Amino acid sequence: MSIRSAIASGKFIVTTEVAPPKGIHLDHMIEAEAEPCRGRVDGFNVTDLQAAAMRASSFAACLKLKQAGLDPILQMVCRDRNRLSLQSELISAAAFGITEVLCLTGDYTTLGDHPEAKPVFDLDSVQLIHAAKCLREGHDLAGNELEGEPPDFFIGCVVNPGAKPLEPQLMKLRKKVAAGAQFVQTQAVYDPELFADFMRQVGDIGVPILAGLVMLKSAGMARYMNNNVAGVMVPDEIIERMKTTKDKVATSIEITAELIKALRPLCQGVHIMPLGWNEYVPPVLDAVGL
């Protein structure tokens, strides 16, 4: 079931994430990251040069997933392409049946493995969402009509519920929905109370929100995220559990399952970012009865 059909059904949505390799071995990505979650999730986000590091493209990896009978969500960032290339890649993906797309700004190039690369940012994420909506309506950003049937995009966006101050995030989220976003995935959440406050402030925006969850691999990883990832705050109690455990995998599964149980009444779904621990997503879902 794709995220589009899952949302239409009204079920609690579960998506996860795969990362294209820094090389040509896309089949290994399918086997190691996607296959463990087959039949358990409603879509696979395919990252687009995550952390501004050079890798195989999201489009190529989405095509591999599609060929394997899985449901990809094309991630597209504004960092690397101008509006011509962004629109071209969107319609190219749609030509192969890849129509679920998540629009993001993208990490700045100085954070990646080619810090001298020139960033583009011709469009921002709101404008990219608008571009995808224009294409769905049968014309490009310049108003030129497309040939033949327009692409039936299902458009997603992101938000950071832990950002301080929060109001700029809320304002931009509302702009994204007004521009055409049809679902929302959030930055990693570790504090259900903070997320509940975020949801109260968001109110009814008319599209489903999926709470993001990054599976923790160690206490060091948690501390790194606290220090380096804007809007993410892993509570001390969770860090201590990861520090003292004798089985980091089991404890990470337990923590992730507990968070899903706490977040489930607050939102319409979750987006699990396993960062290579994809084989542990099914045990998390088993633990919460999904």
N, C-alpha and C positions, 0 to 999 in steps of 0.2 A: 504494500500500500504506500503510495506517495504521500508527501506532506499535504499536497493539495486535497487528495481524497480523504486523508485522515481528518483534516480540519472540517471538511464538508460533513463527515460522519458524526462529528461531535465528540469523538473519543479523546482520551488523554493522550497527547502526542509525545512521541519520543524520537528524537533525532540524535545522530552521533556524527563523528568527524573522521575523515581520513586525510592523509597528507601525501601528495605526490612525491616521488623520490628525487634525489639529486642525481638523476641518471635515467636510463631508458627502461628499467625493469619494472614496468607498471603491473605486470602480472603478479609480482611478489606483493605489491600493495594490495591487490585484490585478495590474494590468499591469506595474507597475514592480518590485514586490518578490516576488510569488508566482510569476508566470508563468515567470521565468527559471529557477526551480528545479523546475518541473513534471516529474514522472517521475524526479527525481534524489534526492528526500528522502522520508522516511517520515512526515512530519508538519510542520505549520507552527505553532509557538507564536505566539499572538496576544496581545501584551502588554496588560495591564490598567492603563491610566493610568500608564504607566511614568514613573519619577522623580517621581511625584505631580503630573504635569502633566495638565491637562484635555484630553481627546481624545475621539474617538468610542469607543464601548465595545468591549471584546473580543468580547462576544456578537454585536453587529451585524457586526463584521468577520469573525467565524467563520462567520456565516450567509452572507455574501458568498462566502467561500472554498468553503463547502459547495455553494452554487449553481453555482460555477464548476467543480465536480468535483474539488476539492482536499480534503486531509485536515487540518482545523484541530485545534489543541489549545487549548482555552479556558484562558486564565490567569485566575485569580481571587485577588484579594488581600483580606485582612481589614480593611484600612485604612478602606474607604469604606462598608461596609454592616454592619448588625447581623445576627444569626442568621436572622431572618425573611427579610430580603432576600437573603442569601447562598443560603439553601435555595431560595427562590423562583426566583432566577436560574438555579440549577443545573437544576431540573426544567424551567424554560422552555427552556433550551438543549437538554436531552434531548428535548423535544417536537419539535425540529427536527433530530434525529439527531446532535446535537453531544454526544458522550459521553466524549471524551478530555479530561481536565481536569488542570491543574497548579495546585496549591494553594500560595500564598505568603502571607507576612505583609504585604509591601508597604512601600515606602519611606515615611518619615515625611513628613507634609504640609509641614513647614517647608522641605523640600528642593525643593518644586515651585513652580509659578507662581501658586498661591493659598496662600501660607504661613499665612494667617489661617484657613484651612479647619479645621473641627473633625475630628480623627481619631476613628474608631469603635473598631476593635480589640475588638469584642464577643467574638469568638473569636480564638484564635491559629491558626497553621497546622496544628498537630496536631489541634486541635478541628475545624477545617474539613475535614480529611481524614476524621475520624471522622463528620462530618455527611454527607459524600458517600457514605461506606460505609453509613450508616444508610438513606439514601434508596435506595441500591441494594438494600438488604434489604427495602424496602417500607414504611418508616416514617420519620417525621421525628425531630428531636432530642428532642422532647417525648414520643416514643413513639406518636404518632398514626399510624394506618395511611394510606398513600396510596391513592388511587382507581386501580383498573386495574393494568396491568402496571408494575412498578417500572423506573426508568431503569438501564440497564446501564453504569454509569460505569467508566471505566478511569482510575485515579487516580495522579497523579504528584506528586513533591515535589522540593525543592531542598536542596543542602548546599554549604557553603563549605570545600573541602579545604585552603585556605591559611590558614584562621583560626588565630589564636594567642590563647589556647591552643586546641588542637583538640578536647580531650575534650568540652566542652559541645556542639560540633557533632555529635560521634559519638553522644552520649547522645540528642540531639534526633532525629537521623536514625533511630536504633533505635525511638524512640517513634513517629515518623511511619510506619515500616513496620508496627509493631504496630497502629497505628490504621487501616491499610488501604492505604498507598501501594504501588503496583505497579511503579513505575519512578522513577528518580532522575536529575535533571539537576544538574550542578554549576556553581558560579561559574567564571569564566574561569581557565584553567590555562595557564601559560607555562613551568612547570618540571616536566618528566616525572619527575624523581627525587622531587620533593616529592609528586607525585601517586601515584607507586608506593608511597611510605611511607604515604600516606593509605589506599590500597587495602589494604595489609597490615594496618593497624589496623582498618579496617572489617570485614575478614574476609568470610565468606559470610553475607550478610543475606537472601538468597533472592530478591532482585529485581535487575534490570539497572541498572547505573550508566552514564550517558552523561557523558563529560567535556565541559565547556563550553569554547568557544573564541571569543573576541572578535577579529574581524579588525582589526588595527591600521592606522590611516590615516596616522599620523605619529609621530615621536619625542615630540612634545609631548603627544599623546594618551596614549602609554605612560607618560610621567612623571606626567601628571594622574591616571591610574588608580593608579599607585604611591602617590600622595599622598592620594588621596581615596576609593578603593574598598577597603573592608576585605577583607583576605585575598587581595588580588591583588598580585602582585609580578612585573613584567616584568624579566627579567635585563638587565644593562647591555649585554651582547653584542647582544641583540635591539634595544635602543634605539639602539645605535650603527649597526646595519645600516639601520634606518629613517631615521636622521639623515643618513647619507652616500649613500644610494641616489639615483640619478637617476630611478628609476621606482618610486614608492611603491606603486602597485598591484601591479606584478609582484613586488616584494619581500614585500609583505603576503601575496600568494598563496603564495609560496615558503615563508615562515615558517609559515603556517597548515598547509600540506601537510606540512612537516617535523614539526610537532607532532603531527598526526594519525598519521603513521607511527610516532612514538615512543610514542604513547598507545594505539595499537590493540591491542597485546598485553596491555594492563593492564585493559581495561574492555570493555563490551559495545556501546559506540557513542559518538558525539560529537553535541554540540549546537552548531551554528555560529551565532554571533550577528554578522551582517554589518553591522549598524547602517546600513542603507541601501545597502550594497555587495552587494546580493543577486545582481546579475548576475555577480559574481565567485565565487560559491559553486560553480557547475559546473566552472570551471577548477581550483579547489582539489580537487574530487573526481576530476577527470581525472588530476591530478598524483599521486594516491595510488591510482588504479585502483579507485575506488568508483563 
